[in-house]
Amino acid sequence: MIRPPLSRLVVHPGAAAEPSAVAQRGTVASTTARAAATDLAGPPRRRRGVIALWSLSVVTACATLPTTQPPLATYDTGGADTAQGEAGVSDAQGNPPDTTAGDVNASDSTAGATDAADATAAADAKPEGTCQDRCNGPYNPGLPCQCNNDCPKFGNCCKDYGNLCDAAGNTCAGRCDAPADVSKPCQCTWDCAKHGHCCPDFIATCHAKEALDWFAAPTGKCTKETDWIGVKFIPDGDTIVLDQKDSAGEDITVRFLLVDTPEMTSKDCYAIDAKKFTVSAIQKSGKVCLVKESKSDDKDVYGRLLRYVFIKEPTQPQPVELNLRLLRLGLGRVLYPFAKGNPYEPLALLIQAKAKEDGMGGWKACGW
């Protein structure tokens, strides 16, 4: 089934490493030792003097080595020192030490001063997808999201733009069902969930009084006993096989409108949970009532009926729609192809937004 579409750490290489004085001394000592070792293979009459010379060289080299080495934690790994407390410490690649703990690039002549290179390093250390210290700044095509005043118009604001840069416009207070305003970081229109730009308080502010948990059958539907049909088999959460045949003697398969649950065949995350819920709900109901959507196709490309599926709930006076219940519990997501032109699509998206906001089902468990 088709699924609905879902949305650098800059490493500055260090300068070419210069061998430290210690390393140079070690090289000299090593060379002297090798030369002495070669001399040991010479004529016997020269060995005593050579051994004495070699011993003196080794003692001299050892005497010049530091008795203790700085702990590895005081060395960094590149050209820019970033941790506090590294002031005055050369890194493992031989880069010069910082003049102060706050001078991250070792490039300022004055202790404690900062320059453009330091500012660049500080910016690199921040996540690129944030508006921290970037509100109303210039447009930067090199970054994945923007924080300037025009970003709402182009839809490329960072996720925290509303909270950090436009708190007054990041709410639905006084804006419920108002026309879309592209100058605002988020919207409060009925279909904002479809475009993924609802304000954080959209549900709480604009739909707090609506019952988003129970959905009764349309008036005049599912009222007669003949409206109810038995179910033979349930392959997954959004598909059922009826306990009756079509005119050709084939099983009748029903695909739920508006909702797409995880696939059992590919063992998707939460597929088993969605199927178990549908099985349990239909078993308790005994039978289902199917309602056709006049603005939707009668069947999908696989020949399955596209229907709203209603069940009987002991605690509810009217039949309840199973399609939207799956969305509300986070057991599935809105499937756009089947919802095209569907008048209930905005409601389905609103219910989905509520489920996501509440961290229901797969929104939390699967990271949808």
N, C-alpha and C positions, 0 to 999 in steps of 0.2 A: 504493500500500500504506500501511497505517496505521503511523505511526512511534511509538515509545515516547516518553512524555513526558520531557523533560529537566529546574534552578533559574535629595551636593549641595554641591556646593560652595556654601556660603552666602555670598552677596555682600552686604556691608553698604554700602548707598549712602552716599556722602559727604554731608556737610552742604552746604547751598546755597552755591555758590561766591561768595565776596566778591571784588570786583576788588582786585587787589593795588595797593600804592602805585605800583609801576612802571607798571601798566596805567592807573591814574588819571592819573599824570603824562603818560603817552603820550596819553591822551584830551584832557587840557588842551592839550598842545602841538598836537595835531591840530586841535582847535577853533580855536586861535589862528591856525594856518596857514590854515585855510579862511576865517576872517574876513579875514585879510590878503589872501588871493587874491581875495576878493570886492571889497575896497577897490581892488585894482589895476585894476579895470574902471571906477573913478571918473574924475572930471575930471583932465586932465593936470597941472594945477597942484598936485594933492595927492600925486602918485605918489612923488616923491622921499622925502618924509617917511614915507609908508606903507611903502615898501620898506625903509627904515632900521629902522622899528619891527618889521617882519616878520623881518628878518635877526637882530635882537637876540633876538627870541622863540625862533627856531630854535636859536640858539647856546646860550641859557639852558637850553632843554629837553634838548638833547644833552649838556650838561655835567652834568646831574643823573642821566642814565642810567648804570647800572653798566657798567664797561668789560668785564667778563666775566660770562657766565651759568653757573650751576652745570650740570654735565652732566645730561642727561635721566635717567640712571640713578639719580640721587639723589631723583627725584620718584616717588611712588607714584600709583596711579590711583583710590583710593577714600578713605573716611573713616578706615580703619585702616591704619597703617603696619605692615608685617609683616616686612620685611627688616632684618637687622642693619645698623647703620651709617646708618639714616635719622634718628637722633636729632637734633632741632633743625632739621629740614628741613620746610618747609611743602610740601604736595603741590600738584599742578597745579590742583586744584579749590579751592585757598585754605584747606584744612583746617589747623588749628593744628599746630605741630610737636610731636613726641614730646619728652618731657623727658629720656628716656634710651633707649638702643637696645633695652632690654628692655620698655619701656612701650608696648605695641602699639596702644593705643587713644587715646593722648594725653589720658587722662582722670584721671591721678593727679597730685596736687599735689606729691608727694614723688618726687624722682628715684629710679628703681629700684623703686618700690613697685608692687604689683599689686592689682587690685580685681576685682569680679565680671565686669565687662565684659572685662577682660583674659583671665580664665579662659574666658569664652564664646568669645572669638576664638581662643584656643589650641585649644579643643575643635573649633571649626569647621575648623581647619586639618588635623585628623586624619581619615583615612578613616572613614566611619560604620560600615563593615562589619568593624571590628576590635575586639578586646577590650583593646587596649592602654590601660592605666590605667583600665579599667572593670570589672575582675574583681570579682564579688560586689557590684557596685553595684546601685542600685535599678532596677526595671523602667522602661523609657522607651518608651512607645508611639510616640514620634516617630521612633524609629530602626528601621532595617530588620532588625536582629538584636539579640539580648540576650546579656548576660554574667552574669546573676544565677544563683543556685544552682538555680532552678527551670527554667531554659531547656532542659535535657535532657528534662525531663518533657513540655514543650510542643513540642519539636522546633524551636525558633527561636533556637538558639545561633549566634553568629558562627562562622565556619569555624576561627578560631584559638582558640576557647574552650578546647578540650582541651589544646593546647600551653601556653597562657598561664595558664589558670585551674585546670585539673585534670589535671596531667601524670600523676598516679598512676592516674587512671581512664581515661586516653587510650591504653590498651594492652590487648592480648589475653593478656598473660602471666598464666597461671593461670586464664583465663576461657574457653578454647576450648570451644565447644558448650554453654556454660552458658546458663541461661535469660536472657532479655533483662532488663536492669536499667535502668529509666528514670532512675535517679539518676546514671547514668554518661553521659559525653558521646558515647560510641560503643559499638557492640555487637560481639559475637563469635559470634552465632548462625549457624547454617548458611545462613539466608536473609537475612542482613543486607544483602547486595548488592542484594536486591530492593527494599529500602527506602532504600538509599543512605546507611546510617549505620554501615558497618563501621569498625572502628578502623584506623589507618594501617598497623599491622603484622599485620592479619588474615591475609593470605596467607602471609607469612613465618613467623608464629608457629603458625598452626593447620593450614596445608596445605602446608608446605614439602616434605613427603615424598611428596606425591601427584603423579602424572604428569599434568600439566595440558596436555600437548602432543599426546598420542595417545589415541584413543578407539576401542577394538576393538568389533566387531559383537557383539550379544548371542549367547550360546551357542546353537548350533543354527541360526543365521541365516547366510546368505551362504556356505554350505558346499558347495552343489551348483552345477554349471555352469549349470543351468537357472534358478538364482536371479539370474543376471546378464543385464542388458538393455543393448542398444546405445542410444546417444544420437544423435539426428538434428540437433538445433539447440540452442544455448545463448543465449537473449536477454539475460540478465544474470547476476549472480553467484549469485542464489538461485533461479533457475528454469531448468528444462531441458525439452526436448521429446523424448520417447522415439522410438526408431526402430521403432515399432509403432503399430497403430491400435486404437481401441476397437470395440465391437460395432456402432457406427453408422458405422464407417469414418472416424472423425475422429482427428486426432493426439491423443496423450495427453500432457498437460502436467503437470509435477510442480513443486510449490512446496515448498521446503525448510522443514521444521518448525523452530521456535525462533529462526531467524535472519532478519534483514532487511538486505539489502545496499543501498547507494545505487542510485538509479534511473538507468538509462541514458537513458530517454526525456526526463528533465528535466536530464540532464547533471550530476547531483549530484557533489559532491566525492568522489573515490575510487571512483566507479562503474566506470570503465574498469579500474582495478586489480583490483577484485573480480571482474569478468567474466573478465579475463585469467587470474586464478588458477584459477577454476573450469574454464575451457576447458583450461588446461594440465594440471590434475590429472586431468580425465576422459580427456584424450587419452592420458596416460601409463598410465592404468588400462585403457583400452580399452572397458570397460563399467562399469555401476553396478549396485549391489544396493539395492533399496528395502525399507525396513522400516516397517510401519505402527505408529502409536502407538494402543494400545487405548483410551486415555482422551482422545483427540483426535478431532475430526471427520474423516471420511474425505476430504472435499473442502472447499474454501473456496467463497465466494460466486460465484467465477468458474468453478467446475467443475474446478479443478485438484486433483490428488491432493496430499494433505499427507503427506509422508514424510520419514524419515531417509534420507539418501543416503550409501551407503558406497562407497569406492573401494579399489583395490589399490595398496599402497605397496611398492615393491621392497625397502625396508629394514625392513618390518614383517611379522611372521609372520601377522598377522591383518588383515582388512579394517579400514580406518580411516574414521570418520564425518566426512564433509565439512562437515556443518552446524556442528559444534563447532569444526572447524579454522578455518572462516571467522571465528568469534568470537574464537578465540585469536590470530589474526593481525591483529585490528583491521580486518577487511574488512567487517564487519557488526556489527549490534547485536541484542540480544534483542528479539524481537517478542512482546509480551505477549498479544494476542488468540489467537495460535496456541499459546501456551504455557500457557493457562489449564487448570489441572488436570493439567498434564503433570508426571510425576514427575521429569523431568530438568531442570525449570525452575531449581531451586536450583543445580544443577551448571552450567547455562548461564550463570547470573548470576555465579557464582564465576569462571568462565573469562573472562567479560567484564570483571570487576573486575581480574583479573590482566593482561589486555591493556591496560586503561586505565592501570594502575599502571606498566606497562612502556613506555607511550607508543607502543603498536603502531599501525601503519596510520593510519586516520582519526582516532584519538584524538589524535594529535599533528598530523598534516597538515591535518585539517579542524576541529580544535577541538571535537570532539563532547563 
